[in-house]
Amino acid sequence: MTSFFGHSIRLEILGLFLVEAIAFFLLSYLVLTGGGSRLEVPGQANAALVAALLAISAGLASGVSGLYQPATWLRFGRVLTGSVIAALLLLAVAEMLPPLVLLEPASRLESALAILALFTVAVVMSRLLLLAGTRQGMFRRRILLLQGDGSAASRWPAEDPFLEVIPVPVRNLLEGDTTVLARLQQSRPWMVVADQPDQLPGGLRNSIASQGVPVVDASEFWERRLGRLDIASLPPEWLKSARIHHETRIECALRRVLDLVVGISLLLLTLPLILITAVAIKLETPGPILYRQERVGLNGRRFTLFKLRSMVADAEAGGAPRWATKGDSRVTRVGRIIRLCRIDELPQILNVLRGDMALVGPRPERPAFVAQLEQVIPHYAERAMVKPGVTGWAQVNFPYGSSVEDAREKLAYDLYYVKRRSLFLDLLIVVATVRVVLFQEGSR
C-alpha cells in the first residue's frame, strides 16, 4: 500500500494502472506516428503529448467501468463497457485539441474502432501481466502477524492472493522464544502487524527497526487496506489526527468553488432529464414532483433536502419514519427507474448550490434516524464534522442501507473519509460514482 494525499492505494491497483497507462501510451504513440492513420498529429513531440492525454483518459475510462475493482479486473462485460467509454472519452479529447490533432469528420467511426481496439488490447495485456506476475509471487507481500488474544487474527479475511501471512503467537515472545527473532530475519516481511505494537519486547522492536520494516496495529493495517475505520477500536481522541483540522483556507475555498462550478454545470446538463422525469412523475401518481425532507447536516444543523419523488405521496401516512427496503411497495414504477439510475438525487444539486451540502461527503440522514443511531453506534455523531454529500465514500463502497447494522458498516467508511478527506479522494469518489450509476450498484 502507498499513500496519496493521506489516502492509501493498494500497490497491485497502482501497478495495474501504471502498466495499463504505459501500454496504452505506447500503442497510441505507434498508431499516431506510424502513418496511414486518420488521426493525424503533426510532429513527434505533439504525438507524445496526445498519446499521454489519451492514456490518462483511458485510465479514467477504466475507473468509471470498475476495471480497477479486484472482483471485475477481467470481466468481459466491464472490459467491453470500458472500451466503449474510452472510445467516446478519447474522441472527445481528440476533438478538444485542434492545434495538435487533425481528425477528419469522415474518419470518426474508424478512429472510434481503432480506440476500442487499442484500449481493449491495453486492458487485456496489463491484466495478463498482473495474473502472470501474481502466479510468480512478484506482487505478493509477506505480513508477519503477531497474534495476541486473537483479535488481529479474528479480523483477518479469507485468502488474499497478494498477501502472505505468517502468524506468530505473542505469548512465544513474552516467554523469551528466540526462534521468533530468527524467523523474523529469515522471512524478511514487508510489514509487521500487531495488536499492541507498543507492548512488544524491546529486542524484537529493535530487530524490526534495524531491518526497516514498519510495525502497525491491526486496526491501522485494515484502515489502509480496506479504506474504512475499525469503529470498535477508535480511541476517544481519534479526531485530532483527522485532515479536516489541517485543511488550509485555500483548500476549503477551492472545494467550494469546485462544488459551485461542477454543480451548475451538472444542473444545466441534466435539466432536460429532470424536466422529462418531472412530467413522468406527475402523469403516474398525484402529489408533488419534488420531495422535501428534513435532514441533518454539518455540525448537526438541519436543512431541507430536495429529491424527485420516487414513492407514492402518502408513503409515511402514519408519520413514523421508515427505512426504504428492497422491493419497497411504496416505490412507484417511475420511482424504480429513477432510483436505479440515481436520477432522483439530481435536485440535491440545489442543496449544494445553497451550501447545505457538498458534492462529496457522508449521506445526510433524517433527524429521527440520527437520534436512534447515535444511541446505539459509537462515534455516529462525528460524521457530521463535514458537510453531507450527494455522493460519498460510503455510498460507492457499500450498498444502500436499511438497518442499524448497515448504518454501522457505512459509518466505518464515512469516518475514514472524515479522517482522510482530500481533493484527491474526492476525485476518486466522483469517478467511482459514475461506476455505481452505470452498473446500478447498491440501488433500491
Long-range contacts (C-beta under 8 A, 24 or more apart in sequence): 1-224, 1-225, 3-224, 4-424, 5-422, 5-423, 5-424, 5-425, 6-243, 6-420, 6-421, 6-422, 6-425, 7-227, 7-420, 7-422, 7-424, 7-425, 7-428, 8-223, 8-224, 8-225, 8-227, 10-162, 10-225, 11-139, 11-141, 11-162, 12-130, 12-134, 12-139, 12-162, 13-68, 13-70, 15-130, 15-139, 16-68, 16-73, 16-126, 16-127, 16-130, 17-59, 17-62, 17-68, 19-125, 19-126, 19-129, 19-130, 20-58, 20-59, 20-62, 20-122, 20-123, 20-126, 21-55, 21-56, 21-58, 21-59, 22-55, 23-121, 23-122, 23-125, 23-126, 24-54, 24-55, 24-58, 24-118, 24-119, 24-122, 25-51, 25-52, 25-54, 25-55, 26-51, 27-118, 27-121, 27-122, 28-54, 28-55, 28-118, 31-114, 31-118, 37-114, 38-103, 38-104, 38-106, 38-107, 38-110, 38-111, 39-94, 39-101, 39-103, 39-107, 39-111, 39-114, 40-101, 40-102, 40-103, 41-100, 41-101, 41-102, 42-100, 42-102, 46-100, 49-100, 50-94, 50-97, 50-100, 50-101, 53-93, 53-97, 54-90, 54-93, 54-94, 54-115, 57-86, 57-89, 57-90, 57-93, 58-86, 58-89, 58-90, 58-119, 58-122, 60-89, 60-431, 61-85, 61-86, 61-89, 61-90, 61-119, 62-86, 62-123, 63-428, 63-431, 63-432, 63-434, 63-435, 64-431, 64-432, 64-434, 64-435, 64-438, 65-435, 65-438, 66-435, 66-439, 67-123, 69-435, 73-127, 73-130, 74-124, 74-127, 74-131, 79-120, 79-123, 79-124, 81-438, 82-119, 82-123, 83-116, 83-119, 83-120, 83-123, 84-116, 86-115, 86-116, 86-119, 87-112, 87-113, 87-115, 87-116, 87-119, 88-112, 90-115, 90-119, 91-115, 134-161, 134-162, 140-164, 141-190, 141-191, 142-166, 142-187, 142-188, 142-189, 142-190, 143-189, 143-190, 143-191, 143-192, 143-193, 144-168, 144-184, 144-187, 144-189, 144-191, 144-192, 144-193, 144-213, 145-193, 146-170, 146-173, 146-192, 146-193, 146-194, 146-195, 146-200, 147-195, 148-194, 148-195, 148-196, 149-195, 151-195, 151-218, 152-193, 152-194, 152-195, 152-218, 155-218, 155-222, 155-230, 170-194, 170-195, 170-200, 173-200, 173-201, 173-204, 174-201, 180-204, 181-207, 184-208, 184-211, 185-211, 189-213, 191-215, 191-216, 191-221, 192-216, 193-217, 193-218, 193-221, 194-218, 223-416, 227-393, 227-397, 227-413, 227-416, 228-397, 228-412, 228-413, 228-415, 228-416, 229-412, 229-415, 229-416, 229-419, 230-412, 231-377, 231-378, 231-379, 231-408, 231-411, 231-412, 231-415, 232-378, 234-378, 234-379, 234-415, 238-379, 238-419, 239-382, 239-385, 239-418, 239-419, 241-419, 242-385, 242-418, 242-419, 242-420, 242-421, 243-419, 243-420, 243-421, 243-422, 244-385, 244-386, 244-418, 244-421, 247-421, 251-423, 254-423, 255-358, 255-423, 255-426, 258-359, 258-423, 259-352, 259-358, 259-359, 260-352, 260-353, 262-359, 263-349, 263-352, 263-353, 263-359, 264-353, 266-346, 266-349, 267-346, 267-349, 267-350, 267-353, 270-346, 270-349, 273-343, 273-346, 274-308, 274-343, 274-346, 274-347, 277-308, 277-334, 277-338, 277-343, 278-308, 280-334, 281-308, 281-309, 281-332, 281-334, 281-335, 284-332, 284-333, 284-334, 285-312, 285-313, 285-332, 286-313, 287-312, 287-313, 288-313, 290-347, 293-366, 294-366, 294-367, 295-364, 295-365, 295-366, 295-367, 295-388, 296-364, 296-365, 296-366, 296-367, 296-370, 296-384, 296-388, 297-356, 297-357, 297-364, 297-384, 297-387, 297-388, 298-384, 298-385, 298-386, 298-387, 298-388, 299-384, 299-385, 300-381, 300-384, 302-367, 303-351, 303-354, 303-356, 303-357, 303-364, 304-356, 305-348, 305-351, 305-356, 305-357, 305-364, 306-347, 306-348, 306-350, 306-351, 307-344, 307-345, 307-347, 307-348, 308-338, 308-343, 308-344, 308-346, 308-347, 309-335, 309-344, 310-334, 310-335, 310-336, 310-338, 310-339, 310-344, 311-335, 321-366, 321-368, 321-369, 323-369, 323-401, 323-402, 323-403, 324-400, 324-402, 324-444, 325-402, 325-444, 326-402, 326-444, 328-444, 339-443, 339-444, 340-440, 340-443, 341-437, 341-440, 342-436, 342-437, 342-443, 345-390, 348-390, 349-390, 351-390, 352-390, 356-387, 356-388, 357-387, 357-388, 357-389, 357-390, 358-386, 358-387, 358-388, 358-389, 358-390, 359-389, 359-390, 359-391, 359-426, 359-430, 360-389, 360-390, 360-391, 360-392, 360-393, 360-417, 360-426, 360-429, 360-430, 361-386, 361-387, 361-388, 361-389, 361-392, 361-417, 362-386, 362-388, 362-389, 362-392, 362-394, 362-414, 362-417, 362-418, 363-388, 363-389, 363-392, 363-394, 363-395, 363-410, 363-414, 364-388, 369-407, 372-404, 373-404, 373-407, 376-404, 377-404, 377-407, 377-408, 377-411, 379-411, 379-415, 380-407, 380-411, 382-415, 382-418, 383-411, 383-414, 383-415, 383-418, 385-418, 386-417, 386-418, 386-421, 391-429, 391-430, 391-433, 391-436, 392-417, 392-429, 393-417, 393-425, 393-429, 395-433, 395-436, 395-442, 396-429, 396-432, 396-433, 396-435, 396-436, 397-432, 398-442, 399-441, 399-442, 399-444, 400-442, 400-443, 400-444, 402-444
